[in-house]
Amino acid sequence: MDLASMKLDFLQKAKTEGSLEQLESSVQVGIQLLEDIKSTISSAKDIKEVAKFLKSIEKVKKKGGAQRAVIGVVGGTGAGKSSVINALLNEKALVPTSGMRACTAVITEISFNHSSNQNELYRAEVQFISAQDWKDELRILLDEMKTHGENPDVDLSEGEVGIAYSKLKAVYPSITKDELLAGQHTPESLAQHAAVELLLGSKVEFSERSPENLSKSLQKYIDTKEKQHGQDRGGGHLMEYWPLVKVVHIFTKSPVLESGLVLVDLPGVHDSNAARSAVAARYIEECTGLWVIAAITRAVDDKSAQNLLGESFRRQLQIDGSYSAITFICSKTDDLNIEEIMRAMPEGEDALETNVKLHLAQEEVTKLDTELAPMEGRMKELGSLIENLQKEIIALEAAINTTSEGNSPSGKVSLTPTRKRKQRTAAMQSRKKTQVAMQSDAEDSSSDSDTDEDELAASDCEMVEELSQEDATRKLEQLKGGHKAAWDDKESLTKKAKPVKKAKKEANRKVKDLKSNLENQCLEFRNGFVIPTIKQQFADGLREIDQEIGFQRDPNNFDPDFQARDYREIAERLPVFCVSSRAYQQKSRLLPHSRPYPGFRTLEDTQMPQLKAHARAIVRNMRISNCRNFLGLLEQCLTSLMVQVVLAEKPLKIADDLREEELKFLGKEMRQLEENLEDSILSCIKSLTKVVKLNILDKLPAAARAASDEAPQTVLSWGKPREEGGLAMGTYRATCVRAGVFKGARGLRNMNEELAIPLIKVLAQSWENAFSSYIPKRLDHLAENLTGHLKKLQGELEKRPQITQSVSYGLVKQQTMAFAEGILDISALRSDVDVGQREASRICVPTISREMSSVYKDISKESGRGSLARIREKMETHVENVRAHMFHRAARKVESRLTSMIDNLQASVKDRVQEVTSAIDADYRSLIEGKNVFTTFVHARKELRLILLSANERFRSIVEPEDNDVGPPEQMDVDQPQVPSPVEQKPIIKPEPTT
């Protein structure tokens, strides 16, 4: 056995030092290696040990699959989300856009298209909601209409009833207002409508060769035809599908998506449709990053970063520890109001000086225009005169030739009149004026010229149609003389106008350049103002939440100047981009016929290439981590197989008594290892439990009491007059009909969240501290301890000469050290904890919703005179009766989820440790005993030996390629600058102040 070749140093080099491209190439090589090994040993799959290897191979292969990084894209109506997404994808209009209304009404996921079929360059899947989901929504919509049935004059263009009517008319265009108000339809009957029933619960798939065709096919599924609620579409309009769509998947070959990036256009964080709302919530939980888009003209004034999508959403981000995942995008930077921007500029800005130069250049253009205008007018008149004279000369010459050839019966020159005398006279007068205006040596030729002109004018006094040869010849000479004189005048005038035109051309070029400079300077100035302002507003929004929590926790000792975290660093970390999708598309020739945007000199000025680089960096870090994790598992798998092959050919030869002694020693050391590992795990779990208890569980009773105490006031606020922030009758009832969640004309209202906010406020800061700082540190400490115990075991076995003399000892040692370094996948553990804590933090609102369901149903039946008063009374009575129990139950649900999370974490760590210790014990036991499964499989062992011997060389071709060819770089757009990959952001949290 060539033991020297049985090593994996190039695999190790690829794992620790390889670039992303080399790492991903190594993953592909590793997957093929596993396939080769699997085909070699699968014939013996009925043997327990071989089946175990095959299972391990499949487990490792799954880790080599493509991973995805989900970016949620959110923003208000008109923010330009769809345009930004199109520009990011290098498309013109794959996602429908409109300057007049909100186009995208459904959740749209956009990912890479892996199809190699040229007819499927663009693919889409439209998934519809289930029949039950649509019936549930129909019940709500019909109930809303029925409530207003007593009022035949109800306005269906606004309010809650308008929203319901608009959605019903979208799906059922032939349905009438009177039918709906009279309650003539049921959810069941409408859901069984032939066209609707066919779609519910189904999925429509289609593919196109061009983005335009795909967009056109998609439009009817995701587009809202009218913006105004309740607008009557009239007869002949087709059914709209968007109310029935659950989610749309688009697959395209955009380079920015190829690395695993997935963009999700979220029309709203909340949706009145329960199915879509659930899908949106799941995407928010899954998101690697969240991009918030706002038009640059409104982003600062609306404090979009500070008021990030509402208070409840910001609090959820805080609890999730997801603030570092936010990217803020200011769109529509091509919307430049130059005068307004310059008014905001301080003295000394370059743009102010450029503006002065621009005005001077424009004045110069005006001056040159004034000078050039009379010359151009006179040259135009001379050009007309020359043209007419040329026509007469040609006609007269032709007539003379005809007479000379004897073709004229009368022997005279016959002419056809071409113009009237007044035209000739006007032309002559015009030329005289031109000569006087130019004053160019007119005196020298005035007598001859005047004579010629007088004769020409006189010749027109009579309409001559026949001339003698002599008269015709004289007339021809007169015409030629006049033609030459006019031509000379025009040439002289052209020569004089030439430097003026050149000066004007240069002045216009200067004006154009100055305008471009001014727009570019204004663009840079506004971006330079907006970006730090957005960053500061973002930090201020987080500070407001921290201060509110601090005051609520201890009002008497609250210090508004206390810095709960480093807000300056938080502001600096927030990625902010000021982009123009239209300018990017125009300069990329995606919109070749659109107007130019001179202020954007390069693609980088649009900041779309920088946004692409930012998106790639997010995915890049994830890909590097996943590749290294896979290669680590691959190394362990290959090393285990190498150990077995080496042992089968060169087993350890020692006396039986020594072999028994070594086995006893191994057993003792493994038992000690297992005890040490168990103690470390229990210590960590105990510490985690304490962190959760002190930061969250111990505060749950107080949080529940706070929510219970504030609930009556919250309910009373709903019943206040509208001018005081209360709910109108229609909105109150519509919200209850929809289980407490409704988005109407005045925005979103979520009664369940409003009731839960006091509870969340009490927990938010300590929750964030626990899961963003304390728990990750303890997991890191656990990994260090477990690694230390495995290294200690290896140190003890290193002292055993009977073991170290084995040919396979080096491989077993290498395997043990690899297990020691990677015993825990900390990123995976953190992900598991993150999923668990997110589920726990979100359990309060659905629990409250269930406790409120009975009063919601009761209120939904209310209508008619006095209904608002009855609604208020029922809501107040119910909340008063259930508030203590409701919030206590919510707190218990949180406690249960967190306890389950820790239990699951403990089980996961124990399973991994058991897997590692079993593998180490099996390797060393095989080494000492000299037995392994491949001893009797000679042919399979030889094939496996060849595969394993080739493994290192396969990776060598990646990390040390011939001719220093390190392979192609990562696919990159030509317009995309290279940017450093962002480092992992750790939470910036300061300890709470002691009081």
JODA-V227724 format. One line per field, one symbol per residue. psi: psi as a letter, one per 20 degrees, with the letter a starting at -180 (. if undefined). burial: # if it has 16 or more other ideal C-beta (glycine too) atoms within 10 Angstrom, else .. Layout:
psi = ???
burial = ???
//
This chain:
psi = pnhhimrkhhghggghiqrgghghhhggggghghgggghhihhkiipghghgghghghgghhijrpqqopopoqrrpjikghgggghhilqglgpqrpihrpgoirpoporqojpjpiikhpqqpopqrrhgghgghhggghhgghhjhinijpojiraghggggggghghmhiqrghgghikiqqhghhhjpghghhhpjrppqqqriqhghggghhgihippgqhppjpoirqiqrqqihiipgqppppqkphiihijpppooohqhqqiphghggggghgghiphrppppqphiigghilhhhknkqghghhhhggikjhiipppoorliinpngggghhiprqiqhhgghhghggghhhhggghghhhghghghhgghhggggghhghgggghggghghhjkjohijropqppirrhhggghgghghghghghhlnkhhhjhggghgghghgghiihqnphpqrgghggghghgghghgggggggggghghhhghggghgghggggggghgggggghhghggghggghgggghghhhhgggghgggghgnhhjpoiipohrnhghgghhopppoqohghghghjkhmhjrqqnhinhrhhhijghhhghgghhghgggggggghgghghgggghgghggggghhhmqporqhhhghghhggggghhggghggggggghgghggghgghghhgghigghgggghhhigghgghhhjrqhijjrprggggghghhkkjppoahjaqpnhgghhighghghhgghggggiifgghhhhghggggggghhhgghhghhiohhgiiqhjggghgggghghghkhpnhhgghgggggghggghjhgghggghhihghggghiiprapjhgghgggggggghhhigghghgggghggggghghggghggggggggghgghgggggghhhgghkqrhjhimgghhgghghghhighhhhhighmqqkkojrqrppqqhjpqpqqpprpoqqnpqqqqq.
burial = #....###.######..###.######.###.##.##..##..#.....#..##.##..##.##...#########.####################....############......#####.####.#.################.....#.#..###############.#.#..##...#.#..##.#..#..##......##..#..##.##..#####...##........##############.########################.##..###.###########.##..####.##.########################.#.#..##..#...#.#..##..#..##.##..#...#..#..##.##..##.##..##..#..##..#....#...##.#........#..##.###.##.............#..##..#..##......#....#..##.######.###.##.##...#.....##..#..##..##########.###..##.#######.###.######..#....#.....##.#..##.################.##.....#.##..#.############.################################.##.#....#..#..##..##..#..##..##..##.###.###.###.##..######.##..##..##.......##################...#############################.##..##.###.##..##..#..#..#..###########.###.####...#..###.###.######.###.##..##..##.##...##..##.###.##..##..######.###.##..##..##.##..##..##.##########.#.###..#..##.###.###.##.##..##..........#..#.##...........##......
//
